[in-house]
Amino acid sequence: MATNAITLSVAKSGMAQSRSHRENEKYVVAAYYFGNYHQDPRNDVAHGKGWTEWQLVKDAKPRFAGHKQPKVPLWGYGDESDPKVFEQKIRAAAHASISAFIFDWYWYDDGPFLQGALEGGYLRATNRADVEFAIMWANHDWFDLHPAKLTAPPHLQFPGEVTTATFDKMTTHIVDAYFSQDSYLKVDGCPYFSIYELYRFVLGMGGVEKAAATLQQFREKVKAAGFRDLHLNAVTWGVQLLPGQTEVTDLKDLLARLNVDSTTSYVWIHHAQLAKFPASEYQDLASAYDVYRATASAKLGKPYYPNVSMGWDSSPRACQSDIYTQSSYPFMPVVQGNTPQRFGEALRSAKQFLDNSPDLKTKLLTVNSWNEWTEGSYLEPDTEHKYAYLDEIRAAFGKKA
């Protein structure tokens, strides 16, 4: 695979020297990055040659009174697989005191998907050392939701479950191509690797015991590459028991059996109902998430890294000619009132949580997200707010904060 050779040559070049956030920064602010804004062969087949998710951003329309769509990116509709385009992202992120990008990273039984942002863009950027990176394996089912029809069930394109052979091949690539990079994010010297849907991983492995053994083999692979260990993180969205599960009785037991090191969240709406349609309030969502955050570590039995979400609006992924009525994803309430100021308040609340959590030796915060444009949760500047959301991160977590 051509991307493997590209990445490995970069890793061995010695060009990138990490800022070593753990040595000179108290907090690690890690923004999730969704890489569907470049041409990919699978998307060419599904949507036509050259399609990217920018098309949904352009096509979005206001669906009710006061609904602000379309969102217009200040930097234009750039190709994230172009290193020059990604260098602009890195400059803005570094200036805002963002420590790392956590890439939503896809690999199915038939191979990788959406690798261009990382392997073509970030890893070829000359300034990549200024912002570290990590992987969140987004092992969810991939449906054709681009856009989704109100009355037609979405088509499953790529199942999220993978075999042990696939996982072995995948993790070899991760260790060789990513963990070897100087700019890879490490927690206490261990490469950070997150799984989005832990239960789906367990299902694919054939049960808890086999999943635990497979993860241990991954750890041994990481150690053989010269690292002290792997830092295994689980996104709490995917931490659930399987139907009919009898091997374990609760989530705390499951995480212990799999030797998970930490947990975090991807987005606030995973922990709170959006009570009002067509629009719910950001402050209500923040309050509901705070209740979850307060007891997450105790309930899960593992350190919980807090999350701050910028907003939510999945309407661009809905067919724009359909009536916008409450149904399944993406026909959901839009979050309103997510001003930069309220986002800043949420950041300061998360910072206080980190300061008051002695179990969190690494003060890591995940943020949703750098560029979930079609889910209404993005830090990249648009023509309305410019750099205001990034400025709030700098104000909360910059060196003078």
C-alpha positions as CSV (number, residue, x, y, z in Angstrom):
1,M,0.0,0.0,0.0
2,A,1.5,3.3,-1.1
3,T,0.5,5.2,2.0
4,N,2.5,2.8,4.2
5,A,5.7,3.6,2.4
6,I,4.9,7.3,2.5
7,T,4.4,7.3,6.2
8,L,7.3,5.1,7.1
9,S,9.7,7.3,5.1
10,V,8.5,10.3,7.0
11,A,8.9,8.5,10.3
12,K,12.5,7.5,9.6
13,S,13.5,11.0,8.2
14,G,13.8,12.5,11.7
15,M,12.3,15.7,10.5
16,A,9.7,16.1,13.2
17,Q,10.7,16.7,16.8
18,S,7.8,16.7,19.2
19,R,7.1,19.7,21.5
20,S,7.1,17.2,24.4
21,H,3.8,18.5,25.9
22,R,4.2,16.3,28.9
23,E,7.4,18.2,29.9
24,N,6.4,21.8,29.4
25,E,2.6,22.0,29.5
26,K,0.3,21.2,32.3
27,Y,-2.7,20.4,30.1
28,V,-3.1,18.3,27.0
29,V,-6.0,19.7,24.8
30,A,-6.8,17.1,22.2
31,A,-9.3,17.9,19.4
32,Y,-11.0,15.1,17.5
33,Y,-10.4,15.3,13.7
34,F,-12.8,13.8,11.2
35,G,-11.1,13.1,7.9
36,N,-13.8,13.0,5.2
37,Y,-12.8,16.2,3.4
38,H,-10.6,14.7,0.8
39,Q,-11.1,12.3,-2.1
40,D,-11.2,8.6,-1.2
41,P,-11.6,5.6,-3.5
42,R,-14.6,4.2,-1.5
43,N,-16.4,7.5,-1.7
44,D,-15.7,7.7,-5.4
45,V,-17.6,4.5,-5.8
46,A,-20.5,5.5,-3.5
47,H,-20.9,9.1,-4.5
48,G,-19.1,9.8,-7.7
49,K,-15.4,10.6,-8.4
50,G,-14.1,13.5,-6.4
51,W,-16.9,13.6,-3.8
52,T,-16.0,14.8,-0.3
53,E,-18.2,15.8,2.7
54,W,-17.7,19.4,1.7
55,Q,-20.6,18.8,-0.7
56,L,-23.0,18.3,2.2
57,V,-21.7,21.5,3.8
58,K,-22.4,23.4,0.6
59,D,-25.8,21.9,0.1
60,A,-27.1,22.5,3.7
61,K,-30.2,24.7,4.1
62,P,-31.9,26.3,7.1
63,R,-34.6,23.9,8.2
64,F,-36.6,26.1,10.6
65,A,-36.9,29.8,11.6
66,G,-33.6,31.0,13.1
67,H,-31.6,28.0,11.9
68,K,-28.2,29.1,10.6
69,Q,-27.2,27.1,7.6
70,P,-25.2,26.7,5.5
71,K,-22.0,27.2,7.4
72,V,-19.2,28.7,5.3
73,P,-15.6,27.8,6.1
74,L,-13.4,30.9,6.3
75,W,-10.5,29.1,4.7
76,G,-12.6,27.7,1.9
77,Y,-13.3,24.1,1.0
78,G,-9.8,22.8,1.2
79,D,-8.3,19.4,0.5
80,E,-7.1,18.1,3.8
81,S,-4.8,15.5,2.1
82,D,-2.7,18.5,0.8
83,P,0.1,19.1,3.3
84,K,-0.1,22.9,2.6
85,V,-3.7,22.9,3.6
86,F,-2.9,20.9,6.7
87,E,-0.1,23.3,7.7
88,Q,-2.7,26.0,8.0
89,K,-4.7,23.9,10.4
90,I,-1.6,23.1,12.5
91,R,-0.7,26.8,12.7
92,A,-4.1,27.7,13.9
93,A,-4.3,24.8,16.4
94,A,-0.9,25.5,17.8
95,H,-1.7,29.2,18.3
96,A,-4.9,28.2,20.1
97,S,-2.9,26.0,22.6
98,I,-4.3,22.8,21.1
99,S,-1.8,20.0,21.9
100,A,-3.0,17.2,19.6
101,F,-5.4,16.0,17.0
102,I,-7.0,12.7,17.7
103,F,-7.9,11.4,14.2
104,D,-11.1,9.4,13.7
105,W,-9.3,6.5,12.1
106,Y,-11.0,3.8,10.0
107,W,-9.8,0.3,9.1
108,Y,-12.3,-2.4,8.2
109,D,-11.9,-6.1,7.3
110,D,-11.3,-5.1,3.7
111,G,-8.7,-2.5,4.6
112,P,-8.3,1.2,5.4
113,F,-10.6,4.1,4.8
114,L,-10.2,7.9,4.9
115,Q,-6.5,7.8,5.5
116,G,-5.7,10.8,3.4
117,A,-6.0,13.6,6.0
118,L,-3.5,11.9,8.3
119,E,-1.1,10.2,5.9
120,G,-1.3,12.7,3.0
121,G,-1.9,15.9,5.0
122,Y,-0.7,15.9,8.6
123,L,2.3,13.5,8.2
124,R,3.6,15.5,5.2
125,A,3.1,18.9,6.9
126,T,6.4,20.6,7.6
127,N,5.2,22.0,10.9
128,R,3.6,18.8,12.2
129,A,5.8,18.8,15.3
130,D,3.8,21.8,16.6
131,V,0.7,19.7,17.2
132,E,0.9,16.0,18.2
133,F,-1.5,13.4,16.9
134,A,-3.1,10.2,18.1
135,I,-5.5,7.6,16.8
136,M,-9.1,6.8,17.8
137,W,-10.1,3.7,16.0
138,A,-13.6,4.5,14.8
139,N,-14.7,0.9,14.5
140,H,-18.4,1.7,14.1
141,D,-20.6,0.5,11.2
142,W,-20.4,2.8,8.3
143,F,-23.7,3.6,6.7
144,D,-24.6,5.6,3.7
145,L,-25.8,8.7,5.5
146,H,-24.4,11.3,3.1
147,P,-27.2,12.3,2.9
148,A,-29.7,10.2,4.7
149,K,-33.3,9.9,3.6
150,L,-36.1,10.3,6.1
151,T,-38.2,7.3,4.9
152,A,-35.5,4.9,3.7
153,P,-33.3,2.9,6.0
154,P,-29.6,3.6,5.5
155,H,-27.5,1.1,3.7
156,L,-24.7,-0.6,5.7
157,Q,-21.5,-0.2,3.6
158,F,-18.7,-1.3,5.9
159,P,-19.4,-3.4,9.1
160,G,-17.4,-2.3,12.1
161,E,-16.6,-5.7,13.5
162,V,-13.2,-7.1,12.4
163,T,-11.4,-10.4,12.7
164,T,-8.3,-11.0,14.9
165,A,-6.3,-11.3,11.6
166,T,-7.4,-7.8,10.6
167,F,-6.7,-6.4,14.0
168,D,-3.2,-7.9,13.9
169,K,-2.5,-6.4,10.5
170,M,-4.0,-3.1,11.5
171,T,-2.1,-2.7,14.7
172,T,1.2,-3.6,13.0
173,H,0.6,-0.7,10.7
174,I,-0.3,1.6,13.6
175,V,2.9,0.7,15.5
176,D,5.2,0.9,12.5
177,A,3.7,4.0,10.7
178,Y,2.3,6.1,13.6
179,F,3.7,5.2,17.0
180,S,7.2,5.5,15.5
181,Q,6.5,9.2,14.8
182,D,8.2,11.7,17.2
183,S,4.9,13.7,17.2
184,Y,2.7,10.8,18.3
185,L,0.8,11.6,21.5
186,K,2.0,9.7,24.5
187,V,0.7,9.4,28.1
188,D,3.4,8.7,30.6
189,G,5.6,7.5,27.7
190,C,3.0,5.2,26.3
191,P,1.3,5.8,22.9
192,Y,-2.3,6.8,23.3
193,F,-4.7,4.6,21.4
194,S,-8.5,4.9,21.7
195,I,-11.3,2.5,20.7
196,Y,-14.6,4.1,19.8
197,E,-16.9,1.1,20.2
198,L,-15.3,-1.3,22.7
199,Y,-18.3,-3.7,22.7
200,R,-18.1,-4.0,18.9
201,F,-14.4,-4.9,19.2
202,V,-15.3,-7.6,21.8
203,L,-18.0,-8.9,19.5
204,G,-15.6,-9.2,16.6
205,M,-13.0,-11.0,18.7
206,G,-15.5,-13.6,19.8
207,G,-15.9,-12.6,23.5
208,V,-14.2,-10.9,26.4
209,E,-11.5,-13.5,27.0
210,K,-10.4,-13.5,23.3
211,A,-10.6,-9.7,23.2
212,A,-8.4,-9.4,26.3
213,A,-5.9,-11.8,24.8
214,T,-5.8,-9.8,21.5
215,L,-5.3,-6.5,23.3
216,Q,-2.4,-8.1,25.3
217,Q,-0.8,-9.2,22.1
218,F,-1.1,-5.6,20.9
219,R,0.6,-4.4,24.1
220,E,3.4,-6.9,23.5
221,K,3.8,-5.6,20.0
222,V,4.1,-2.0,21.3
223,K,6.7,-3.0,23.9
224,A,8.7,-4.9,21.2
225,A,8.8,-1.6,19.3
226,G,10.7,0.0,22.3
227,F,7.8,1.6,24.2
228,R,7.1,1.0,27.9
229,D,3.6,0.0,27.1
230,L,0.4,1.0,25.3
231,H,-2.1,3.5,26.8
232,L,-5.4,2.0,25.9
233,N,-8.4,4.4,26.1
234,A,-12.1,3.5,25.6
235,V,-14.7,6.0,24.4
236,T,-17.6,5.7,26.8
237,W,-20.1,5.8,23.9
238,G,-18.8,2.3,23.1
239,V,-18.5,0.9,26.6
240,Q,-21.5,-1.2,27.1
241,L,-22.4,-4.8,27.7
242,L,-23.4,-7.0,24.8
243,P,-27.0,-8.3,24.7
244,G,-27.0,-11.6,26.6
245,Q,-23.5,-11.0,28.0
246,T,-22.8,-13.5,30.8
247,E,-19.0,-13.3,31.1
248,V,-19.1,-9.9,32.8
249,T,-21.8,-8.3,34.9
250,D,-21.0,-4.6,34.7
251,L,-19.0,-2.1,32.8
252,K,-16.4,-1.6,35.5
253,D,-15.7,-5.4,35.3
254,L,-15.5,-5.3,31.5
255,L,-13.0,-2.4,31.5
256,A,-10.9,-4.2,34.1
257,R,-10.9,-7.5,32.2
258,L,-9.7,-5.7,29.1
259,N,-7.1,-3.8,31.0
260,V,-8.2,-0.5,29.7
261,D,-6.1,2.4,31.0
262,S,-8.5,5.3,30.7
263,T,-11.9,6.4,29.3
264,T,-13.2,9.6,27.7
265,S,-16.1,10.8,25.6
266,Y,-16.5,11.7,21.9
267,V,-19.4,14.2,22.1
268,W,-21.8,15.4,24.8
269,I,-24.9,14.1,23.1
270,H,-23.9,10.6,23.9
271,H,-24.7,11.3,27.5
272,A,-27.7,13.6,27.3
273,Q,-31.0,13.8,25.6
274,L,-31.8,16.7,23.3
275,A,-35.1,17.4,24.8
276,K,-36.6,19.9,22.5
277,F,-37.2,19.7,18.7
278,P,-36.2,21.4,16.4
279,A,-33.7,23.1,18.8
280,S,-32.3,22.4,22.2
281,E,-30.2,24.7,24.4
282,Y,-26.4,24.3,24.7
283,Q,-26.6,25.2,28.4
284,D,-29.0,22.3,29.1
285,L,-26.7,19.9,27.3
286,A,-23.7,21.2,29.2
287,S,-25.5,20.7,32.5
288,A,-26.6,17.2,31.7
289,Y,-23.1,16.2,30.6
290,D,-21.6,17.7,33.9
291,V,-23.8,15.2,35.8
292,Y,-22.3,12.4,33.8
293,R,-18.8,13.7,34.2
294,A,-19.0,14.0,38.0
295,T,-19.3,10.2,38.6
296,A,-17.8,8.7,35.4
297,S,-14.4,7.7,36.9
298,A,-16.1,6.1,40.0
299,K,-18.7,4.2,38.0
300,L,-16.2,3.0,35.3
301,G,-13.4,2.3,37.7
302,K,-10.9,3.9,35.3
303,P,-9.6,7.5,35.0
304,Y,-12.0,9.6,32.9
305,Y,-10.7,12.4,30.7
306,P,-13.4,15.1,30.3
307,N,-14.8,16.3,27.1
308,V,-16.0,19.6,25.8
309,S,-18.3,19.7,22.8
310,M,-18.7,22.9,20.7
311,G,-22.2,22.2,19.5
312,W,-24.5,19.9,17.5
313,D,-26.3,20.2,14.2
314,S,-26.5,17.0,12.1
315,S,-29.0,18.5,9.6
316,P,-26.5,18.8,6.8
317,R,-26.4,15.0,6.7
318,A,-30.2,14.8,6.1
319,C,-31.5,14.9,2.6
320,Q,-32.3,18.6,2.1
321,S,-35.5,17.9,0.1
322,D,-37.0,15.8,3.0
323,I,-39.2,17.4,5.7
324,Y,-37.0,18.0,8.8
325,T,-38.9,16.2,11.5
326,Q,-37.7,14.3,14.5
327,S,-36.6,10.8,13.8
328,S,-33.4,8.8,13.9
329,Y,-30.0,10.2,13.1
330,P,-29.4,12.7,11.5
331,F,-33.0,14.0,11.8
332,M,-32.3,15.3,15.3
333,P,-32.7,18.5,17.3
334,V,-30.1,21.2,16.6
335,V,-28.2,22.7,19.6
336,Q,-28.5,26.4,19.8
337,G,-27.0,29.0,22.1
338,N,-23.5,27.5,21.7
339,T,-21.8,30.9,21.5
340,P,-18.0,31.2,21.8
341,Q,-18.6,32.6,25.3
342,R,-20.6,29.6,26.5
343,F,-18.0,27.3,24.9
344,G,-15.4,29.2,26.9
345,E,-17.3,28.6,30.1
346,A,-17.4,24.9,29.4
347,L,-13.7,24.9,28.8
348,R,-13.0,26.6,32.1
349,S,-15.4,24.1,33.9
350,A,-13.4,21.2,32.3
351,K,-10.1,22.8,33.4
352,Q,-11.4,23.0,37.0
353,F,-12.5,19.4,36.8
354,L,-9.0,18.4,35.7
355,D,-7.4,20.4,38.5
356,N,-9.7,18.7,41.0
357,S,-9.1,15.2,39.8
358,P,-6.0,13.8,41.5
359,D,-6.4,10.4,39.7
360,L,-5.7,12.2,36.3
361,K,-1.9,12.4,36.3
362,T,-2.1,13.6,32.8
363,K,-4.5,16.5,32.5
364,L,-6.0,15.6,29.2
365,L,-9.1,17.1,27.7
366,T,-10.8,15.9,24.5
367,V,-12.7,18.4,22.4
368,N,-15.4,17.8,19.8
369,S,-14.2,18.7,17.4
370,W,-11.8,20.3,14.9
371,N,-13.9,19.8,11.9
372,E,-17.2,17.9,12.3
373,W,-18.9,20.5,10.0
374,T,-21.8,18.3,9.1
375,E,-22.5,17.6,12.8
376,G,-22.3,21.3,13.7
377,S,-19.3,20.8,16.1
378,Y,-16.2,22.4,14.7
379,L,-13.4,24.7,15.8
380,E,-12.2,25.6,12.3
381,P,-13.0,29.2,11.6
382,D,-16.2,30.0,9.7
383,T,-17.3,33.3,8.2
384,E,-19.6,34.1,11.1
385,H,-17.4,33.6,14.2
386,K,-13.9,33.6,12.6
387,Y,-11.4,32.4,15.2
388,A,-13.6,33.0,18.2
389,Y,-13.8,29.3,19.4
390,L,-10.1,28.8,19.0
391,D,-9.5,32.0,20.9
392,E,-11.6,30.6,23.8
393,I,-9.3,27.6,24.0
394,R,-6.2,29.8,24.0
395,A,-7.8,32.0,26.7
396,A,-8.5,29.0,28.9
397,F,-5.4,26.8,28.3
398,G,-2.7,29.2,26.9
399,K,0.4,29.7,28.9
400,K,-0.9,32.8,30.5
401,A,-4.2,31.2,31.5
